[in-house]
Amino acid sequence: MSKERIVIVGASHGGHQAILESLSRYNDVDITLFEAGDFISFMSCGMELYLENSVTDVNDVRNFSADDFPQPNVHVLDRHEVTKINADQKTVTVVDHAKNETLDQPYDKLILSSGVTPKSLPVPGTDLDNVFLMRGKDWALKIKEKLADPAVKNMTIIGAGYIGIEAAEASRKAGKNVTLMDVIDRPLGTYLDSEMTDILAKKLTDEGIHLQMNAKITAYTGDKAVQTVQTTDSDVASDVVIQAAGVQPNTDWLKGTIDLDNRGWIKVDNYLRTNLPDVYAIGDATLAYSIPAQTKVPIALATVARREARYVVKHLFEKQPAEPFKGLVGSSALSVFDDHFAESGLNSFTAKRAGVTLAKDFYHTTLRPKYVPSDKGNPDVYVQLFFNPTTHVLLGGAVLSSYDITAQGNVIALAVQHGLRLEDLAEADFFFQPGFDRQWSLLNLAAQHALGEEPFTY
């Protein structure tokens, strides 16, 4: 009996997890993974650590390598670009860039994990030297070289999301004069509400980063290499520009074959199946079901891709999966110099975009009892909770402090995933020890505050 042939497109988090799950669950499969790039598989979320000399080696900043899978039934091939799905023949057309050859690879099950690509601004000058993107090993090497170059004085970062913040911080720590620009009104404005972004904006400016929000960029200018970023309000001297202005799905090659929405995201059903039989889609390029939003939205996170891969492979050979994919919350965390935050689920921006009505509450307190002074390890902590105004079901939240309390974001994620209410969180049974927290734990207190209860002040 021949082995079932699983073909995977894309070697990032989803593709890696699909191999692991297939090997864990099945003995009679032959697995082939195609990756268009020449490096398997750079972890761009680790780029800041590399830029700040906090990793062992640039070649270690990866999810896995082909050598991690010595099994004879696993084939991990880089520089192999899948260009077409031939659904009638159940094959994919693949260009082997190393040999400059084209081949057709048969499949029984096809898993698309094609990911996303960074956006370049639609303005003149993006082809100038020293205009970079912040994704992938090649760009990491180029940026690292510029950070070490004393001739580079001024660096401009376009985009004040996670990647832009990381680029700005790494550049500032390297001693550069840094300007951070975005078209929106505040840094991290799509991830956090203003109560928290106000704190983080002050942190950025205190660390010497120049913020230009509400910036409309018109061009990059220079003679061969970039020298200036032009906006409608000013010209900013720039020896290097790093574009971190969002991503777009890597799905142009799927148009006319796979159902996509009007922005190019892959549509899937409740079982992560595409419109083609035996073809599944996972990861950043796919519309994922959001539990708090109760609709499908793009959620470009490694954690999402891995959970989707786990589900797909588990049910890969069921004619009708025993259960639909349960959906995701979507959680992330970031350090902004010595402030740390984690967020999970919806916020005001994402709720409005998804058409969800929510209420919110912002809570400021200290981590430990009041009798512990701040200089003895009792920092300010901030919690924001988002919830259904009628049922009090939690829809999202965020935590922030100079002390690392980001693990509390996982508690919020679990509460949202299981549909807990403010009332449940207000009395949830957490530990107490004054070296760590208070008699009512931080999230207890935040939920009690949101409910308007008499404050506990000790």
C-alpha positions in Angstrom: 0.0 0.0 0.0 1.4 3.4 -1.0 1.9 6.1 1.6 -0.4 9.1 1.7 1.4 12.1 0.2 1.3 15.3 2.3 2.6 18.4 0.5 3.2 21.6 2.6 3.8 25.0 1.1 5.9 27.3 3.3 8.5 26.6 6.0 7.5 29.0 8.7 5.6 28.2 11.9 2.6 26.5 10.3 4.7 24.4 7.9 7.0 23.3 10.7 4.1 22.3 13.0 2.4 20.4 10.2 5.5 18.2 9.8 5.7 17.6 13.6 2.0 16.7 13.8 2.1 14.4 10.8 5.1 12.5 12.2 3.4 12.3 15.6 0.1 11.0 14.3 0.7 8.9 11.2 3.1 6.1 10.2 2.1 5.8 6.5 2.7 9.3 5.2 5.3 10.8 2.9 5.8 14.5 3.7 7.2 17.1 1.3 7.7 20.7 2.3 8.5 23.4 -0.3 10.1 26.7 0.7 10.7 29.4 -1.9 13.5 31.1 0.1 17.0 29.9 0.5 17.0 29.7 4.3 14.8 27.4 6.4 13.3 29.1 8.3 14.3 32.5 9.7 12.3 33.7 12.7 11.7 37.3 12.0 10.2 37.8 15.5 13.7 37.1 16.8 15.3 39.8 14.7 15.5 42.4 17.4 17.4 40.0 19.6 19.9 39.4 16.8 20.3 43.1 16.1 21.0 43.7 19.8 23.7 40.9 19.9 21.4 38.7 22.1 21.5 35.5 20.1 24.1 32.7 19.6 24.3 33.2 15.8 22.2 34.6 13.0 21.8 31.1 11.6 20.3 29.9 14.9 17.4 32.4 14.6 15.1 29.9 13.0 12.2 27.6 13.7 14.0 24.5 12.3 16.3 23.3 9.6 16.1 20.4 7.1 18.6 18.5 9.3 16.0 18.4 12.1 14.1 15.9 10.1 16.4 13.0 9.1 13.4 10.6 8.6 13.4 9.1 5.1 9.7 10.0 4.6 10.3 13.8 5.2 11.6 16.0 2.4 12.3 19.7 3.2 13.3 21.6 0.1 14.4 25.2 -0.1 14.5 27.4 -3.2 11.5 25.5 -4.4 8.7 27.9 -5.3 5.2 26.5 -5.7 3.5 28.5 -8.5 0.3 26.7 -9.2 -2.2 24.2 -7.9 -3.5 21.7 -10.5 -6.6 20.5 -8.6 -7.9 18.2 -11.3 -4.6 16.3 -11.4 -3.9 16.8 -7.6 -0.5 18.2 -8.3 1.4 21.4 -7.6 3.7 23.0 -10.1 7.1 23.8 -8.5 10.0 25.8 -9.8 13.4 24.5 -8.5 15.4 27.7 -8.5 18.6 25.8 -7.7 18.4 23.8 -10.9 16.2 26.2 -12.9 13.8 23.4 -13.5 10.0 23.0 -13.2 8.3 19.9 -11.9 4.8 18.7 -10.9 4.5 17.2 -7.5 1.5 15.0 -6.7 -0.4 15.3 -3.4 -3.1 13.5 -1.6 -3.4 16.3 1.0 -2.1 19.8 0.4 -1.5 22.3 3.3 -1.0 25.9 2.4 1.1 28.0 4.8 2.3 30.6 2.4 2.5 33.4 4.9 2.8 37.1 4.3 5.3 39.6 2.8 6.2 43.0 4.2 4.7 46.1 2.5 6.8 48.7 0.8 5.2 52.2 0.8 3.8 53.3 -2.6 6.0 56.4 -2.8 9.0 57.4 -4.9 12.4 56.3 -3.7 11.8 52.8 -2.3 14.4 51.5 -4.8 17.2 53.7 -3.3 20.1 52.1 -1.4 19.6 51.8 2.3 15.8 51.5 2.2 15.2 48.3 4.0 12.4 46.0 5.0 12.3 44.3 8.5 11.7 40.7 7.7 13.9 37.7 6.8 17.6 36.8 7.2 18.9 38.9 4.3 17.3 42.1 5.6 18.5 41.3 9.1 22.1 41.1 7.9 21.8 44.4 6.0 20.3 46.2 9.0 22.9 44.8 11.4 25.7 46.1 9.2 24.2 49.6 9.2 23.8 49.6 13.0 27.5 48.9 13.3 28.5 51.6 10.7 29.6 54.8 12.4 28.9 56.7 9.2 25.2 56.0 9.7 23.9 58.7 12.0 20.1 59.1 11.3 17.7 56.2 11.0 14.0 56.6 10.2 11.5 53.8 11.0 8.3 53.7 9.0 5.5 52.1 11.0 4.9 52.1 14.8 3.6 48.6 15.3 5.5 45.8 16.9 8.2 45.5 14.2 8.7 49.2 14.0 9.1 49.6 17.7 11.7 46.8 17.7 13.6 48.4 14.9 13.5 51.8 16.6 14.7 50.4 19.9 17.5 48.4 18.4 18.6 51.4 16.4 18.5 53.7 19.4 20.5 51.2 21.5 23.1 51.2 18.7 23.5 55.0 19.3 21.6 56.2 16.2 19.4 59.3 16.0 16.0 57.6 15.5 12.7 59.0 14.1 9.7 56.8 14.3 6.8 57.6 11.9 3.3 56.4 11.4 0.2 57.5 9.6 -1.9 56.8 12.7 -2.1 59.1 15.7 0.0 57.1 18.3 2.5 54.3 18.4 1.0 50.8 18.8 -2.4 52.3 18.3 -3.9 49.2 16.7 -2.8 47.0 19.6 -3.5 49.1 22.7 -5.9 51.8 23.8 -4.7 55.3 24.4 -4.4 54.8 28.2 -1.5 52.5 27.6 -0.1 54.0 24.4 0.3 57.3 26.2 2.6 55.6 28.7 4.6 53.9 26.0 4.9 57.0 23.9 6.4 58.8 26.8 8.8 56.0 27.3 9.9 56.2 23.6 10.5 59.9 23.8 12.3 59.7 27.1 14.7 57.2 25.5 15.4 59.7 22.7 13.2 58.5 19.9 11.6 61.2 17.9 7.9 60.5 17.2 6.1 61.7 14.2 2.6 60.4 14.2 -0.1 61.4 11.7 2.7 61.5 9.2 2.0 61.5 5.5 5.1 60.3 3.7 5.4 61.6 0.1 8.8 60.3 -1.0 12.3 59.0 -0.1 14.9 61.2 -1.8 18.6 60.9 -2.3 21.4 60.5 -4.8 21.6 56.7 -5.2 21.3 56.2 -1.5 18.5 57.6 0.6 19.1 60.9 2.3 15.7 62.3 3.3 12.2 61.1 4.1 9.8 63.7 2.9 6.4 64.2 4.5 3.7 66.8 3.9 5.0 68.6 7.0 8.8 68.2 7.0 12.0 66.6 5.6 13.7 64.2 7.9 17.4 63.4 7.3 17.8 59.7 6.9 20.9 57.6 6.2 18.8 54.5 6.5 15.1 53.9 6.3 13.5 50.7 7.7 10.0 50.1 6.4 7.8 48.3 8.9 4.4 49.4 7.6 2.5 46.1 7.8 2.2 43.0 5.7 0.2 41.5 2.9 -0.8 37.9 2.2 1.5 36.0 -0.1 -1.4 34.8 -2.2 -1.1 36.4 -5.7 -0.1 33.0 -7.1 -3.5 31.6 -5.8 -5.7 34.0 -7.5 -8.3 32.3 -9.7 -7.7 29.0 -8.0 -8.3 29.5 -4.2 -11.1 31.6 -2.9 -9.6 34.9 -1.5 -11.3 37.9 0.0 -10.9 41.4 -1.6 -7.6 41.9 0.2 -6.1 38.6 -0.7 -6.6 36.6 2.5 -7.4 32.9 2.1 -11.0 32.0 2.8 -11.5 28.7 4.7 -14.5 26.9 6.2 -15.0 26.0 9.8 -12.6 23.0 9.3 -9.8 25.1 7.7 -10.6 23.7 4.2 -10.3 25.8 1.1 -12.7 25.6 -1.8 -10.6 22.9 -3.4 -10.9 19.3 -2.1 -8.1 18.1 0.1 -6.5 21.6 0.2 -6.2 23.3 3.6 -4.9 26.7 4.6 -3.2 27.7 7.8 -1.1 30.6 9.1 -0.7 34.3 8.5 -2.3 34.4 5.0 -5.5 32.8 6.2 -8.6 34.3 7.8 -8.8 32.9 11.3 -11.9 32.6 13.4 -11.6 35.0 16.4 -13.5 33.8 19.5 -14.1 37.3 20.9 -15.0 38.8 17.6 -17.1 35.8 16.5 -15.9 36.3 12.9 -13.0 35.5 10.7 -10.1 38.0 10.6 -6.4 38.0 9.8 -4.4 37.1 12.9 -0.7 37.0 11.9 0.9 35.2 14.9 3.1 32.2 15.2 0.8 30.8 17.9 -2.2 31.0 15.6 -0.3 29.1 12.8 0.8 26.3 15.1 -2.7 25.8 16.6 -4.2 25.7 13.1 -1.6 23.2 11.9 -2.3 21.0 14.9 -6.0 20.9 14.1 -5.7 20.4 10.4 -3.3 17.5 10.7 -5.3 15.9 13.5 -8.3 15.7 11.2 -6.5 15.4 7.9 -7.8 12.0 6.9 -11.3 12.3 8.3 -14.0 12.5 5.5 -15.8 14.9 7.8 -13.9 16.2 10.8 -15.4 15.2 14.1 -15.4 18.8 15.3 -14.9 22.3 13.8 -11.8 24.4 14.6 -12.7 26.1 17.8 -11.0 29.4 16.9 -8.4 31.6 18.6 -8.1 34.6 20.9 -4.9 36.2 19.4 -2.3 37.2 22.0 1.0 38.9 21.9 3.6 40.8 24.0 6.4 43.3 23.6 9.0 45.1 25.5 9.4 48.9 24.9 12.8 49.4 26.5 12.2 48.5 30.1 8.4 48.6 29.9 6.6 45.3 29.1 3.1 44.7 27.9 0.9 41.8 26.8 -2.4 42.0 25.0 -5.0 39.4 24.2 -8.3 39.4 22.3 -10.0 42.6 21.2 -9.3 46.2 22.0 -11.3 49.3 21.0 -9.7 49.5 17.5 -10.1 45.8 16.6 -13.6 45.6 18.1 -14.7 48.6 15.9 -13.2 47.0 12.8 -15.0 43.7 13.6 -18.3 45.4 14.4 -18.3 44.4 18.0 -19.7 46.6 20.8 -17.6 46.5 24.0 -17.1 48.3 27.2 -13.7 48.9 28.8 -12.1 49.7 32.1 -8.6 50.9 32.9 -7.0 50.0 36.3 -3.8 51.4 37.8 -2.3 50.0 41.0 0.8 48.5 42.5 2.0 44.9 42.1 2.5 44.2 45.8 1.0 45.5 49.1 1.3 49.2 49.8 3.7 48.7 52.6 6.4 47.6 50.1 8.0 50.8 48.7 8.5 51.2 45.0 12.3 51.0 45.2 12.0 47.6 46.9 10.3 46.0 44.0 6.8 47.3 44.0 6.2 48.9 40.6 3.1 50.5 39.1 1.0 48.1 37.1 -1.8 48.8 34.6 -4.6 46.6 33.4 -7.2 47.2 30.7 -10.2 44.9 30.4 -12.6 44.8 27.5 -16.0 43.1 27.9 -19.5 42.8 26.7 -21.4 45.7 28.3 -24.5 43.5 28.9 -23.2 40.1 29.8 -19.8 41.1 31.1 -18.2 38.3 29.1 -14.5 39.1 28.7 -13.5 40.0 25.1 -9.9 41.1 25.6 -7.4 42.9 27.8 -3.9 44.1 28.3 -1.3 44.4 31.1 1.6 46.8 31.3 4.4 47.5 33.8 8.2 48.1 34.1 8.1 44.7 35.9 7.5 41.7 33.6 3.9 40.8 34.3 3.3 39.6 30.7 2.3 36.1 31.8 -0.9 37.7 33.1 -1.8 38.2 29.4 -2.0 34.4 29.2 -4.6 34.4 32.0 -6.7 37.0 30.1 -6.4 34.8 26.9 -7.6 31.7 28.8 -10.5 33.7 30.3 -11.5 35.0 26.9 -11.2 31.6 25.2 -13.5 30.0 27.8 -16.1 32.8 27.9 -15.5 33.9 31.5 -17.2 37.0 32.8 -15.9 39.9 34.9 -17.6 38.3 37.9 -15.6 35.0 37.3 -12.3 36.8 37.1 -13.1 39.0 40.1 -13.2 36.0 42.4 -10.9 33.5 40.6 -8.7 31.7 43.0 -5.1 32.8 42.5 -2.2 32.6 45.0 -1.0 35.3 47.4 2.4 35.9 48.7 3.5 39.5 49.4 6.9 38.9 47.7 5.0 38.5 44.5 1.5 40.1 44.6 -1.4 41.1 46.8 -4.2 39.3 48.7 -6.4 39.8 45.7 -4.3 39.2 42.7 -3.9 41.8 40.0 -6.6 40.5 37.6 -9.0 39.9 40.5 -8.6 43.6 41.4 -8.9 44.7 37.8 -12.2 42.8 37.4 -13.5 44.1 40.7 -12.6 47.7 39.6 -14.5 47.1 36.3 -17.5 46.0 38.2 -17.4 49.2 40.3 -16.8 47.5 43.6 -15.4 49.1 46.7 -11.6 49.3 46.1 -9.3 47.0 48.0 -6.3 49.2 48.9 -3.9 46.9 50.7 
